[in-house]
Amino acid sequence: MKIKFKIKGLDCANCAADLEREINKIDGVDEASISFMSERLVIECEESIKNEVIEKIKKVIKKEEPYVTIEEK
């Protein structure tokens, strides 16, 4: 299942790439992609673990880029 988010507060494309790399390491995330220019995060995961994966993503974002926020589209 694909889930799309609006991602706000990223300062640069390198920050986006680093964050994308960390999100892709999360168990349950099949694929994650961040577009710095369009402020979009798209992840693929199993629907049955969607909420668990989203919580893990929020924890990674808070650790790596504490000023960045996401909201599901």
Predicted model as a PDB file, atoms N, CA, C, CB and O in Angstrom, pLDDT in the B-factor column:
MODEL        1                                                                  
ATOM      1  N   MET A   1       0.835  -1.168   0.000  1.00 95.00           N  
ATOM      2  CA  MET A   1       0.000   0.000   0.000  1.00 95.00           C  
ATOM      3  C   MET A   1       0.882   1.233   0.000  1.00 95.00           C  
ATOM      4  CB  MET A   1      -0.951  -0.003   1.200  1.00 95.00           C  
ATOM      5  O   MET A   1       1.854   1.305   0.751  1.00 95.00           O  
ATOM      6  N   LYS A   2       0.549   2.200  -0.835  1.00 96.00           N  
ATOM      7  CA  LYS A   2       1.282   3.470  -0.878  1.00 96.00           C  
ATOM      8  C   LYS A   2       0.605   4.476   0.028  1.00 96.00           C  
ATOM      9  CB  LYS A   2       1.369   4.017  -2.324  1.00 96.00           C  
ATOM     10  O   LYS A   2      -0.618   4.618   0.023  1.00 96.00           O  
ATOM     11  N   ILE A   3       1.424   5.176   0.812  1.00 97.00           N  
ATOM     12  CA  ILE A   3       0.916   6.225   1.690  1.00 97.00           C  
ATOM     13  C   ILE A   3       1.691   7.492   1.371  1.00 97.00           C  
ATOM     14  CB  ILE A   3       1.051   5.834   3.209  1.00 97.00           C  
ATOM     15  O   ILE A   3       2.920   7.480   1.308  1.00 97.00           O  
ATOM     16  N   LYS A   4       0.964   8.586   1.171  1.00 97.00           N  
ATOM     17  CA  LYS A   4       1.595   9.857   0.816  1.00 97.00           C  
ATOM     18  C   LYS A   4       1.491  10.831   1.979  1.00 97.00           C  
ATOM     19  CB  LYS A   4       0.946  10.459  -0.449  1.00 97.00           C  
ATOM     20  O   LYS A   4       0.471  10.904   2.664  1.00 97.00           O  
ATOM     21  N   PHE A   5       2.572  11.577   2.184  1.00 97.00           N  
ATOM     22  CA  PHE A   5       2.635  12.566   3.248  1.00 97.00           C  
ATOM     23  C   PHE A   5       3.144  13.887   2.703  1.00 97.00           C  
ATOM     24  CB  PHE A   5       3.527  12.078   4.393  1.00 97.00           C  
ATOM     25  O   PHE A   5       3.918  13.922   1.746  1.00 97.00           O  
ATOM     26  N   LYS A   6       2.704  14.968   3.321  1.00 97.00           N  
ATOM     27  CA  LYS A   6       3.295  16.286   3.107  1.00 97.00           C  
ATOM     28  C   LYS A   6       4.386  16.400   4.159  1.00 97.00           C  
ATOM     29  CB  LYS A   6       2.219  17.472   3.215  1.00 97.00           C  
ATOM     30  O   LYS A   6       4.125  16.197   5.345  1.00 97.00           O  
ATOM     31  N   ILE A   7       5.598  16.720   3.744  1.00 97.00           N  
ATOM     32  CA  ILE A   7       6.721  16.829   4.675  1.00 97.00           C  
ATOM     33  C   ILE A   7       7.172  18.285   4.701  1.00 97.00           C  
ATOM     34  CB  ILE A   7       7.903  15.875   4.267  1.00 97.00           C  
ATOM     35  O   ILE A   7       7.491  18.863   3.663  1.00 97.00           O  
ATOM     36  N   LYS A   8       7.195  18.865   5.884  1.00 96.00           N  
ATOM     37  CA  LYS A   8       7.492  20.290   6.023  1.00 96.00           C  
ATOM     38  C   LYS A   8       8.725  20.493   6.897  1.00 96.00           C  
ATOM     39  CB  LYS A   8       6.284  21.041   6.619  1.00 96.00           C  
ATOM     40  O   LYS A   8       8.945  19.767   7.867  1.00 96.00           O  
ATOM     41  N   GLY A   9       9.528  21.499   6.530  1.00 96.00           N  
ATOM     42  CA  GLY A   9      10.655  21.893   7.365  1.00 96.00           C  
ATOM     43  C   GLY A   9      12.008  21.383   6.913  1.00 96.00           C  
ATOM     44  O   GLY A   9      13.005  21.622   7.594  1.00 96.00           O  
ATOM     45  N   LEU A  10      12.078  20.691   5.792  1.00 94.00           N  
ATOM     46  CA  LEU A  10      13.381  20.228   5.298  1.00 94.00           C  
ATOM     47  C   LEU A  10      14.170  21.416   4.757  1.00 94.00           C  
ATOM     48  CB  LEU A  10      13.207  19.140   4.194  1.00 94.00           C  
ATOM     49  O   LEU A  10      13.642  22.238   4.009  1.00 94.00           O  
ATOM     50  N   ASP A  11      15.438  21.494   5.147  1.00 92.00           N  
ATOM     51  CA  ASP A  11      16.274  22.624   4.737  1.00 92.00           C  
ATOM     52  C   ASP A  11      16.953  22.434   3.389  1.00 92.00           C  
ATOM     53  CB  ASP A  11      17.315  22.873   5.773  1.00 92.00           C  
ATOM     54  O   ASP A  11      17.168  23.397   2.652  1.00 92.00           O  
ATOM     55  N   CYS A  12      17.293  21.179   3.069  1.00 93.00           N  
ATOM     56  CA  CYS A  12      18.066  20.972   1.837  1.00 93.00           C  
ATOM     57  C   CYS A  12      17.832  19.576   1.284  1.00 93.00           C  
ATOM     58  CB  CYS A  12      19.567  21.191   2.094  1.00 93.00           C  
ATOM     59  O   CYS A  12      17.287  18.703   1.958  1.00 93.00           O  
ATOM     60  N   ALA A  13      18.254  19.388   0.049  1.00 95.00           N  
ATOM     61  CA  ALA A  13      18.100  18.096  -0.621  1.00 95.00           C  
ATOM     62  C   ALA A  13      18.936  17.018   0.064  1.00 95.00           C  
ATOM     63  CB  ALA A  13      18.497  18.210  -2.098  1.00 95.00           C  
ATOM     64  O   ALA A  13      18.529  15.857   0.100  1.00 95.00           O  
ATOM     65  N   ASN A  14      20.098  17.382   0.608  1.00 96.00           N  
ATOM     66  CA  ASN A  14      20.923  16.397   1.311  1.00 96.00           C  
ATOM     67  C   ASN A  14      20.226  15.898   2.567  1.00 96.00           C  
ATOM     68  CB  ASN A  14      22.285  16.996   1.672  1.00 96.00           C  
ATOM     69  O   ASN A  14      20.294  14.711   2.886  1.00 96.00           O  
ATOM     70  N   CYS A  15      19.556  16.798   3.281  1.00 94.00           N  
ATOM     71  CA  CYS A  15      18.783  16.397   4.465  1.00 94.00           C  
ATOM     72  C   CYS A  15      17.686  15.416   4.057  1.00 94.00           C  
ATOM     73  CB  CYS A  15      18.165  17.640   5.173  1.00 94.00           C  
ATOM     74  O   CYS A  15      17.444  14.422   4.742  1.00 94.00           O  
ATOM     75  N   ALA A  16      17.032  15.704   2.945  1.00 96.00           N  
ATOM     76  CA  ALA A  16      15.971  14.832   2.444  1.00 96.00           C  
ATOM     77  C   ALA A  16      16.534  13.455   2.088  1.00 96.00           C  
ATOM     78  CB  ALA A  16      15.286  15.466   1.215  1.00 96.00           C  
ATOM     79  O   ALA A  16      15.923  12.433   2.401  1.00 96.00           O  
ATOM     80  N   ALA A  17      17.681  13.429   1.445  1.00 97.00           N  
ATOM     81  CA  ALA A  17      18.301  12.154   1.053  1.00 97.00           C  
ATOM     82  C   ALA A  17      18.703  11.345   2.286  1.00 97.00           C  
ATOM     83  CB  ALA A  17      19.537  12.405   0.158  1.00 97.00           C  
ATOM     84  O   ALA A  17      18.506  10.131   2.326  1.00 97.00           O  
ATOM     85  N   ASP A  18      19.266  12.017   3.287  1.00 96.00           N  
ATOM     86  CA  ASP A  18      19.657  11.324   4.519  1.00 96.00           C  
ATOM     87  C   ASP A  18      18.428  10.750   5.219  1.00 96.00           C  
ATOM     88  CB  ASP A  18      20.415  12.282   5.467  1.00 96.00           C  
ATOM     89  O   ASP A  18      18.444   9.608   5.679  1.00 96.00           O  
ATOM     90  N   LEU A  19      17.381  11.538   5.296  1.00 97.00           N  
ATOM     91  CA  LEU A  19      16.158  11.095   5.947  1.00 97.00           C  
ATOM     92  C   LEU A  19      15.528   9.928   5.180  1.00 97.00           C  
ATOM     93  CB  LEU A  19      15.164  12.260   6.061  1.00 97.00           C  
ATOM     94  O   LEU A  19      15.062   8.964   5.788  1.00 97.00           O  
ATOM     95  N   GLU A  20      15.515  10.015   3.864  1.00 98.00           N  
ATOM     96  CA  GLU A  20      14.987   8.937   3.030  1.00 98.00           C  
ATOM     97  C   GLU A  20      15.747   7.645   3.283  1.00 98.00           C  
ATOM     98  CB  GLU A  20      15.062   9.314   1.544  1.00 98.00           C  
ATOM     99  O   GLU A  20      15.140   6.580   3.387  1.00 98.00           O  
ATOM    100  N   ARG A  21      17.058   7.727   3.383  1.00 98.00           N  
ATOM    101  CA  ARG A  21      17.896   6.557   3.639  1.00 98.00           C  
ATOM    102  C   ARG A  21      17.533   5.917   4.983  1.00 98.00           C  
ATOM    103  CB  ARG A  21      19.389   6.949   3.619  1.00 98.00           C  
ATOM    104  O   ARG A  21      17.426   4.694   5.082  1.00 98.00           O  
ATOM    105  N   GLU A  22      17.344   6.741   6.012  1.00 97.00           N  
ATOM    106  CA  GLU A  22      17.001   6.228   7.342  1.00 97.00           C  
ATOM    107  C   GLU A  22      15.602   5.605   7.361  1.00 97.00           C  
ATOM    108  CB  GLU A  22      17.086   7.356   8.381  1.00 97.00           C  
ATOM    109  O   GLU A  22      15.394   4.573   7.999  1.00 97.00           O  
ATOM    110  N   ILE A  23      14.660   6.215   6.678  1.00 98.00           N  
ATOM    111  CA  ILE A  23      13.294   5.672   6.636  1.00 98.00           C  
ATOM    112  C   ILE A  23      13.277   4.340   5.906  1.00 98.00           C  
ATOM    113  CB  ILE A  23      12.329   6.664   5.951  1.00 98.00           C  
ATOM    114  O   ILE A  23      12.525   3.441   6.283  1.00 98.00           O  
ATOM    115  N   ASN A  24      14.089   4.198   4.872  1.00 98.00           N  
ATOM    116  CA  ASN A  24      14.152   2.930   4.137  1.00 98.00           C  
ATOM    117  C   ASN A  24      14.705   1.788   4.987  1.00 98.00           C  
ATOM    118  CB  ASN A  24      15.006   3.096   2.894  1.00 98.00           C  
ATOM    119  O   ASN A  24      14.498   0.621   4.653  1.00 98.00           O  
ATOM    120  N   LYS A  25      15.398   2.098   6.072  1.00 98.00           N  
ATOM    121  CA  LYS A  25      15.950   1.066   6.964  1.00 98.00           C  
ATOM    122  C   LYS A  25      14.916   0.523   7.948  1.00 98.00           C  
ATOM    123  CB  LYS A  25      17.133   1.628   7.736  1.00 98.00           C  
ATOM    124  O   LYS A  25      15.161  -0.495   8.595  1.00 98.00           O  
ATOM    125  N   ILE A  26      13.771   1.180   8.071  1.00 97.00           N  
ATOM    126  CA  ILE A  26      12.744   0.783   9.043  1.00 97.00           C  
ATOM    127  C   ILE A  26      12.108  -0.531   8.628  1.00 97.00           C  
ATOM    128  CB  ILE A  26      11.663   1.876   9.180  1.00 97.00           C  
ATOM    129  O   ILE A  26      11.737  -0.720   7.469  1.00 97.00           O  
ATOM    130  N   ASP A  27      11.987  -1.453   9.606  1.00 96.00           N  
ATOM    131  CA  ASP A  27      11.291  -2.717   9.352  1.00 96.00           C  
ATOM    132  C   ASP A  27       9.853  -2.436   8.967  1.00 96.00           C  
ATOM    133  CB  ASP A  27      11.348  -3.645  10.590  1.00 96.00           C  
ATOM    134  O   ASP A  27       9.160  -1.674   9.641  1.00 96.00           O  
ATOM    135  N   GLY A  28       9.406  -3.046   7.887  1.00 97.00           N  
ATOM    136  CA  GLY A  28       8.036  -2.858   7.427  1.00 97.00           C  
ATOM    137  C   GLY A  28       7.918  -1.892   6.265  1.00 97.00           C  
ATOM    138  O   GLY A  28       6.917  -1.907   5.548  1.00 97.00           O  
ATOM    139  N   VAL A  29       8.932  -1.048   6.065  1.00 98.00           N  
ATOM    140  CA  VAL A  29       8.928  -0.122   4.930  1.00 98.00           C  
ATOM    141  C   VAL A  29       9.523  -0.848   3.722  1.00 98.00           C  
ATOM    142  CB  VAL A  29       9.735   1.192   5.258  1.00 98.00           C  
ATOM    143  O   VAL A  29      10.698  -1.214   3.713  1.00 98.00           O  
ATOM    144  N   ASP A  30       8.681  -1.047   2.704  1.00 97.00           N  
ATOM    145  CA  ASP A  30       9.165  -1.694   1.484  1.00 97.00           C  
ATOM    146  C   ASP A  30       9.964  -0.713   0.638  1.00 97.00           C  
ATOM    147  CB  ASP A  30       7.991  -2.263   0.669  1.00 97.00           C  
ATOM    148  O   ASP A  30      10.975  -1.071   0.035  1.00 97.00           O  
ATOM    149  N   GLU A  31       9.493   0.532   0.604  1.00 98.00           N  
ATOM    150  CA  GLU A  31      10.196   1.575  -0.150  1.00 98.00           C  
ATOM    151  C   GLU A  31       9.738   2.942   0.351  1.00 98.00           C  
ATOM    152  CB  GLU A  31       9.938   1.433  -1.688  1.00 98.00           C  
ATOM    153  O   GLU A  31       8.563   3.145   0.655  1.00 98.00           O  
ATOM    154  N   ALA A  32      10.678   3.863   0.430  1.00 98.00           N  
ATOM    155  CA  ALA A  32      10.361   5.237   0.818  1.00 98.00           C  
ATOM    156  C   ALA A  32      11.052   6.183  -0.151  1.00 98.00           C  
ATOM    157  CB  ALA A  32      10.798   5.529   2.290  1.00 98.00           C  
ATOM    158  O   ALA A  32      12.172   5.938  -0.597  1.00 98.00           O  
ATOM    159  N   SER A  33      10.357   7.270  -0.465  1.00 98.00           N  
ATOM    160  CA  SER A  33      10.902   8.258  -1.389  1.00 98.00           C  
ATOM    161  C   SER A  33      10.507   9.650  -0.908  1.00 98.00           C  
ATOM    162  CB  SER A  33      10.399   8.007  -2.842  1.00 98.00           C  
ATOM    163  O   SER A  33       9.340   9.917  -0.625  1.00 98.00           O  
ATOM    164  N   ILE A  34      11.506  10.532  -0.822  1.00 98.00           N  
ATOM    165  CA  ILE A  34      11.238  11.911  -0.428  1.00 98.00           C  
ATOM    166  C   ILE A  34      11.600  12.825  -1.593  1.00 98.00           C  
ATOM    167  CB  ILE A  34      12.035  12.299   0.859  1.00 98.00           C  
ATOM    168  O   ILE A  34      12.688  12.737  -2.161  1.00 98.00           O  
ATOM    169  N   SER A  35      10.666  13.698  -1.931  1.00 96.00           N  
ATOM    170  CA  SER A  35      10.924  14.731  -2.924  1.00 96.00           C  
ATOM    171  C   SER A  35      11.079  16.054  -2.185  1.00 96.00           C  
ATOM    172  CB  SER A  35       9.777  14.802  -3.993  1.00 96.00           C  
ATOM    173  O   SER A  35      10.111  16.588  -1.642  1.00 96.00           O  
ATOM    174  N   PHE A  36      12.293  16.576  -2.168  1.00 96.00           N  
ATOM    175  CA  PHE A  36      12.567  17.834  -1.482  1.00 96.00           C  
ATOM    176  C   PHE A  36      11.789  18.986  -2.119  1.00 96.00           C  
ATOM    177  CB  PHE A  36      14.071  18.136  -1.501  1.00 96.00           C  
ATOM    178  O   PHE A  36      11.215  19.819  -1.417  1.00 96.00           O  
ATOM    179  N   MET A  37      11.772  19.027  -3.436  1.00 95.00           N  
ATOM    180  CA  MET A  37      11.139  20.139  -4.149  1.00 95.00           C  
ATOM    181  C   MET A  37       9.624  20.184  -3.940  1.00 95.00           C  
ATOM    182  CB  MET A  37      11.445  20.038  -5.632  1.00 95.00           C  
ATOM    183  O   MET A  37       9.056  21.264  -3.770  1.00 95.00           O  
ATOM    184  N   SER A  38       8.973  19.034  -3.951  1.00 96.00           N  
ATOM    185  CA  SER A  38       7.509  19.026  -3.801  1.00 96.00           C  
ATOM    186  C   SER A  38       7.073  18.763  -2.359  1.00 96.00           C  
ATOM    187  CB  SER A  38       6.898  17.971  -4.717  1.00 96.00           C  
ATOM    188  O   SER A  38       5.880  18.660  -2.073  1.00 96.00           O  
ATOM    189  N   GLU A  39       8.041  18.656  -1.461  1.00 96.00           N  
ATOM    190  CA  GLU A  39       7.763  18.418  -0.037  1.00 96.00           C  
ATOM    191  C   GLU A  39       6.839  17.219   0.149  1.00 96.00           C  
ATOM    192  CB  GLU A  39       7.135  19.668   0.605  1.00 96.00           C  
ATOM    193  O   GLU A  39       5.803  17.302   0.810  1.00 96.00           O  
ATOM    194  N   ARG A  40       7.248  16.090  -0.459  1.00 97.00           N  
ATOM    195  CA  ARG A  40       6.401  14.902  -0.424  1.00 97.00           C  
ATOM    196  C   ARG A  40       7.210  13.685   0.003  1.00 97.00           C  
ATOM    197  CB  ARG A  40       5.754  14.657  -1.794  1.00 97.00           C  
ATOM    198  O   ARG A  40       8.342  13.482  -0.436  1.00 97.00           O  
ATOM    199  N   LEU A  41       6.602  12.883   0.869  1.00 98.00           N  
ATOM    200  CA  LEU A  41       7.151  11.596   1.281  1.00 98.00           C  
ATOM    201  C   LEU A  41       6.149  10.539   0.868  1.00 98.00           C  
ATOM    202  CB  LEU A  41       7.441  11.545   2.827  1.00 98.00           C  
ATOM    203  O   LEU A  41       4.966  10.638   1.192  1.00 98.00           O  
ATOM    204  N   VAL A  42       6.618   9.527   0.155  1.00 98.00           N  
ATOM    205  CA  VAL A  42       5.765   8.409  -0.241  1.00 98.00           C  
ATOM    206  C   VAL A  42       6.414   7.145   0.278  1.00 98.00           C  
ATOM    207  CB  VAL A  42       5.559   8.349  -1.799  1.00 98.00           C  
ATOM    208  O   VAL A  42       7.596   6.896   0.037  1.00 98.00           O  
ATOM    209  N   ILE A  43       5.628   6.338   1.001  1.00 98.00           N  
ATOM    210  CA  ILE A  43       6.151   5.067   1.482  1.00 98.00           C  
ATOM    211  C   ILE A  43       5.268   3.936   0.981  1.00 98.00           C  
ATOM    212  CB  ILE A  43       6.237   5.051   3.024  1.00 98.00           C  
ATOM    213  O   ILE A  43       4.091   4.132   0.678  1.00 98.00           O  
ATOM    214  N   GLU A  44       5.851   2.762   0.901  1.00 98.00           N  
ATOM    215  CA  GLU A  44       5.095   1.555   0.604  1.00 98.00           C  
ATOM    216  C   GLU A  44       5.289   0.603   1.764  1.00 98.00           C  
ATOM    217  CB  GLU A  44       5.541   0.906  -0.747  1.00 98.00           C  
ATOM    218  O   GLU A  44       6.412   0.343   2.196  1.00 98.00           O  
ATOM    219  N   CYS A  45       4.162   0.082   2.268  1.00 97.00           N  
ATOM    220  CA  CYS A  45       4.204  -0.900   3.348  1.00 97.00           C  
ATOM    221  C   CYS A  45       2.931  -1.726   3.308  1.00 97.00           C  
ATOM    222  CB  CYS A  45       4.374  -0.210   4.730  1.00 97.00           C  
ATOM    223  O   CYS A  45       1.994  -1.415   2.573  1.00 97.00           O  
ATOM    224  N   GLU A  46       2.909  -2.791   4.116  1.00 96.00           N  
ATOM    225  CA  GLU A  46       1.707  -3.613   4.231  1.00 96.00           C  
ATOM    226  C   GLU A  46       0.633  -2.828   4.984  1.00 96.00           C  
ATOM    227  CB  GLU A  46       2.019  -4.960   4.954  1.00 96.00           C  
ATOM    228  O   GLU A  46       0.929  -2.154   5.970  1.00 96.00           O  
ATOM    229  N   GLU A  47      -0.593  -2.916   4.526  1.00 95.00           N  
ATOM    230  CA  GLU A  47      -1.680  -2.178   5.160  1.00 95.00           C  
ATOM    231  C   GLU A  47      -1.873  -2.585   6.617  1.00 95.00           C  
ATOM    232  CB  GLU A  47      -2.970  -2.389   4.390  1.00 95.00           C  
ATOM    233  O   GLU A  47      -2.246  -1.756   7.447  1.00 95.00           O  
ATOM    234  N   SER A  48      -1.625  -3.845   6.932  1.00 97.00           N  
ATOM    235  CA  SER A  48      -1.852  -4.351   8.285  1.00 97.00           C  
ATOM    236  C   SER A  48      -0.924  -3.735   9.331  1.00 97.00           C  
ATOM    237  CB  SER A  48      -1.687  -5.841   8.295  1.00 97.00           C  
ATOM    238  O   SER A  48      -1.234  -3.751  10.522  1.00 97.00           O  
ATOM    239  N   ILE A  49       0.227  -3.184   8.885  1.00 97.00           N  
ATOM    240  CA  ILE A  49       1.186  -2.581   9.833  1.00 97.00           C  
ATOM    241  C   ILE A  49       1.364  -1.080   9.592  1.00 97.00           C  
ATOM    242  CB  ILE A  49       2.549  -3.281   9.725  1.00 97.00           C  
ATOM    243  O   ILE A  49       2.333  -0.481  10.059  1.00 97.00           O  
ATOM    244  N   LYS A  50       0.444  -0.492   8.879  1.00 96.00           N  
ATOM    245  CA  LYS A  50       0.533   0.925   8.503  1.00 96.00           C  
ATOM    246  C   LYS A  50       0.765   1.838   9.705  1.00 96.00           C  
ATOM    247  CB  LYS A  50      -0.734   1.349   7.784  1.00 96.00           C  
ATOM    248  O   LYS A  50       1.699   2.639   9.690  1.00 96.00           O  
ATOM    249  N   ASN A  51      -0.057   1.735  10.734  1.00 96.00           N  
ATOM    250  CA  ASN A  51       0.053   2.631  11.886  1.00 96.00           C  
ATOM    251  C   ASN A  51       1.382   2.462  12.615  1.00 96.00           C  
ATOM    252  CB  ASN A  51      -1.096   2.386  12.851  1.00 96.00           C  
ATOM    253  O   ASN A  51       1.991   3.438  13.051  1.00 96.00           O  
ATOM    254  N   GLU A  52       1.818   1.225  12.739  1.00 97.00           N  
ATOM    255  CA  GLU A  52       3.106   0.936  13.388  1.00 97.00           C  
ATOM    256  C   GLU A  52       4.256   1.558  12.595  1.00 97.00           C  
ATOM    257  CB  GLU A  52       3.317  -0.595  13.523  1.00 97.00           C  
ATOM    258  O   GLU A  52       5.165   2.147  13.180  1.00 97.00           O  
ATOM    259  N   VAL A  53       4.220   1.432  11.287  1.00 97.00           N  
ATOM    260  CA  VAL A  53       5.260   1.985  10.426  1.00 97.00           C  
ATOM    261  C   VAL A  53       5.269   3.513  10.508  1.00 97.00           C  
ATOM    262  CB  VAL A  53       5.052   1.527   8.969  1.00 97.00           C  
ATOM    263  O   VAL A  53       6.337   4.121  10.574  1.00 97.00           O  
ATOM    264  N   ILE A  54       4.101   4.128  10.503  1.00 96.00           N  
ATOM    265  CA  ILE A  54       4.020   5.589  10.586  1.00 96.00           C  
ATOM    266  C   ILE A  54       4.625   6.083  11.898  1.00 96.00           C  
ATOM    267  CB  ILE A  54       2.553   6.060  10.463  1.00 96.00           C  
ATOM    268  O   ILE A  54       5.336   7.087  11.907  1.00 96.00           O  
ATOM    269  N   GLU A  55       4.355   5.397  12.995  1.00 97.00           N  
ATOM    270  CA  GLU A  55       4.942   5.785  14.286  1.00 97.00           C  
ATOM    271  C   GLU A  55       6.460   5.673  14.259  1.00 97.00           C  
ATOM    272  CB  GLU A  55       4.377   4.914  15.415  1.00 97.00           C  
ATOM    273  O   GLU A  55       7.158   6.537  14.790  1.00 97.00           O  
ATOM    274  N   LYS A  56       6.973   4.612  13.642  1.00 97.00           N  
ATOM    275  CA  LYS A  56       8.429   4.449  13.515  1.00 97.00           C  
ATOM    276  C   LYS A  56       9.033   5.567  12.674  1.00 97.00           C  
ATOM    277  CB  LYS A  56       8.769   3.083  12.893  1.00 97.00           C  
ATOM    278  O   LYS A  56      10.101   6.085  12.998  1.00 97.00           O  
ATOM    279  N   ILE A  57       8.350   5.936  11.596  1.00 97.00           N  
ATOM    280  CA  ILE A  57       8.825   7.017  10.726  1.00 97.00           C  
ATOM    281  C   ILE A  57       8.888   8.324  11.507  1.00 97.00           C  
ATOM    282  CB  ILE A  57       7.905   7.173   9.489  1.00 97.00           C  
ATOM    283  O   ILE A  57       9.868   9.062  11.405  1.00 97.00           O  
ATOM    284  N   LYS A  58       7.849   8.613  12.286  1.00 97.00           N  
ATOM    285  CA  LYS A  58       7.835   9.843  13.081  1.00 97.00           C  
ATOM    286  C   LYS A  58       8.984   9.873  14.076  1.00 97.00           C  
ATOM    287  CB  LYS A  58       6.507   9.985  13.818  1.00 97.00           C  
ATOM    288  O   LYS A  58       9.574  10.929  14.304  1.00 97.00           O  
ATOM    289  N   LYS A  59       9.309   8.729  14.671  1.00 97.00           N  
ATOM    290  CA  LYS A  59      10.427   8.665  15.623  1.00 97.00           C  
ATOM    291  C   LYS A  59      11.756   8.925  14.921  1.00 97.00           C  
ATOM    292  CB  LYS A  59      10.461   7.294  16.325  1.00 97.00           C  
ATOM    293  O   LYS A  59      12.609   9.640  15.448  1.00 97.00           O  
ATOM    294  N   VAL A  60      11.934   8.350  13.738  1.00 97.00           N  
ATOM    295  CA  VAL A  60      13.165   8.562  12.971  1.00 97.00           C  
ATOM    296  C   VAL A  60      13.292  10.032  12.587  1.00 97.00           C  
ATOM    297  CB  VAL A  60      13.187   7.669  11.704  1.00 97.00           C  
ATOM    298  O   VAL A  60      14.371  10.612  12.703  1.00 97.00           O  
ATOM    299  N   ILE A  61      12.202  10.634  12.133  1.00 96.00           N  
ATOM    300  CA  ILE A  61      12.229  12.047  11.745  1.00 96.00           C  
ATOM    301  C   ILE A  61      12.577  12.920  12.949  1.00 96.00           C  
ATOM    302  CB  ILE A  61      10.867  12.476  11.147  1.00 96.00           C  
ATOM    303  O   ILE A  61      13.401  13.828  12.840  1.00 96.00           O  
ATOM    304  N   LYS A  62      11.960  12.651  14.083  1.00 96.00           N  
ATOM    305  CA  LYS A  62      12.218  13.445  15.284  1.00 96.00           C  
ATOM    306  C   LYS A  62      13.687  13.336  15.707  1.00 96.00           C  
ATOM    307  CB  LYS A  62      11.297  12.990  16.433  1.00 96.00           C  
ATOM    308  O   LYS A  62      14.279  14.311  16.171  1.00 96.00           O  
ATOM    309  N   LYS A  63      14.266  12.148  15.544  1.00 96.00           N  
ATOM    310  CA  LYS A  63      15.671  11.941  15.907  1.00 96.00           C  
ATOM    311  C   LYS A  63      16.613  12.617  14.912  1.00 96.00           C  
ATOM    312  CB  LYS A  63      15.982  10.444  15.985  1.00 96.00           C  
ATOM    313  O   LYS A  63      17.555  13.299  15.315  1.00 96.00           O  
ATOM    314  N   GLU A  64      16.364  12.431  13.625  1.00 93.00           N  
ATOM    315  CA  GLU A  64      17.268  12.919  12.578  1.00 93.00           C  
ATOM    316  C   GLU A  64      17.075  14.400  12.257  1.00 93.00           C  
ATOM    317  CB  GLU A  64      17.072  12.110  11.322  1.00 93.00           C  
ATOM    318  O   GLU A  64      18.049  15.136  12.095  1.00 93.00           O  
ATOM    319  N   GLU A  65      15.843  14.826  12.170  1.00 93.00           N  
ATOM    320  CA  GLU A  65      15.493  16.199  11.772  1.00 93.00           C  
ATOM    321  C   GLU A  65      14.355  16.687  12.671  1.00 93.00           C  
ATOM    322  CB  GLU A  65      15.076  16.268  10.248  1.00 93.00           C  
ATOM    323  O   GLU A  65      13.204  16.700  12.235  1.00 93.00           O  
ATOM    324  N   PRO A  66      14.641  17.086  13.908  1.00 95.00           N  
ATOM    325  CA  PRO A  66      13.587  17.355  14.903  1.00 95.00           C  
ATOM    326  C   PRO A  66      12.591  18.449  14.523  1.00 95.00           C  
ATOM    327  CB  PRO A  66      14.221  17.725  16.189  1.00 95.00           C  
ATOM    328  O   PRO A  66      11.493  18.486  15.078  1.00 95.00           O  
ATOM    329  N   TYR A  67      12.935  19.324  13.614  1.00 95.00           N  
ATOM    330  CA  TYR A  67      12.060  20.430  13.228  1.00 95.00           C  
ATOM    331  C   TYR A  67      11.164  20.076  12.035  1.00 95.00           C  
ATOM    332  CB  TYR A  67      12.895  21.656  12.895  1.00 95.00           C  
ATOM    333  O   TYR A  67      10.352  20.899  11.610  1.00 95.00           O  
ATOM    334  N   VAL A  68      11.303  18.865  11.493  1.00 96.00           N  
ATOM    335  CA  VAL A  68      10.525  18.431  10.338  1.00 96.00           C  
ATOM    336  C   VAL A  68       9.228  17.769  10.805  1.00 96.00           C  
ATOM    337  CB  VAL A  68      11.347  17.457   9.457  1.00 96.00           C  
ATOM    338  O   VAL A  68       9.222  17.007  11.772  1.00 96.00           O  
ATOM    339  N   THR A  69       8.131  18.070  10.108  1.00 95.00           N  
ATOM    340  CA  THR A  69       6.843  17.457  10.415  1.00 95.00           C  
ATOM    341  C   THR A  69       6.273  16.790   9.167  1.00 95.00           C  
ATOM    342  CB  THR A  69       5.854  18.509  10.966  1.00 95.00           C  
ATOM    343  O   THR A  69       6.575  17.171   8.037  1.00 95.00           O  
ATOM    344  N   ILE A  70       5.437  15.778   9.412  1.00 95.00           N  
ATOM    345  CA  ILE A  70       4.729  15.133   8.295  1.00 95.00           C  
ATOM    346  C   ILE A  70       3.250  15.072   8.620  1.00 95.00           C  
ATOM    347  CB  ILE A  70       5.289  13.702   8.015  1.00 95.00           C  
ATOM    348  O   ILE A  70       2.851  14.999   9.782  1.00 95.00           O  
ATOM    349  N   GLU A  71       2.443  15.105   7.566  1.00 95.00           N  
ATOM    350  CA  GLU A  71       1.003  14.887   7.714  1.00 95.00           C  
ATOM    351  C   GLU A  71       0.527  14.091   6.522  1.00 95.00           C  
ATOM    352  CB  GLU A  71       0.222  16.235   7.833  1.00 95.00           C  
ATOM    353  O   GLU A  71       0.913  14.358   5.384  1.00 95.00           O  
ATOM    354  N   GLU A  72      -0.318  13.105   6.796  1.00 93.00           N  
ATOM    355  CA  GLU A  72      -0.811  12.228   5.741  1.00 93.00           C  
ATOM    356  C   GLU A  72      -1.736  12.999   4.820  1.00 93.00           C  
ATOM    357  CB  GLU A  72      -1.535  11.009   6.334  1.00 93.00           C  
ATOM    358  O   GLU A  72      -2.554  13.798   5.276  1.00 93.00           O  
ATOM    359  N   LYS A  73      -1.607  12.758   3.524  1.00 87.00           N  
ATOM    360  CA  LYS A  73      -2.467  13.412   2.528  1.00 87.00           C  
ATOM    361  C   LYS A  73      -3.760  12.670   2.387  1.00 87.00           C  
ATOM    362  CB  LYS A  73      -1.773  13.505   1.174  1.00 87.00           C  
ATOM    363  O   LYS A  73      -4.616  13.066   1.595  1.00 87.00           O  
TER     364      LYS A  73                                                      
ENDMDL                                                                          
END                                                                             
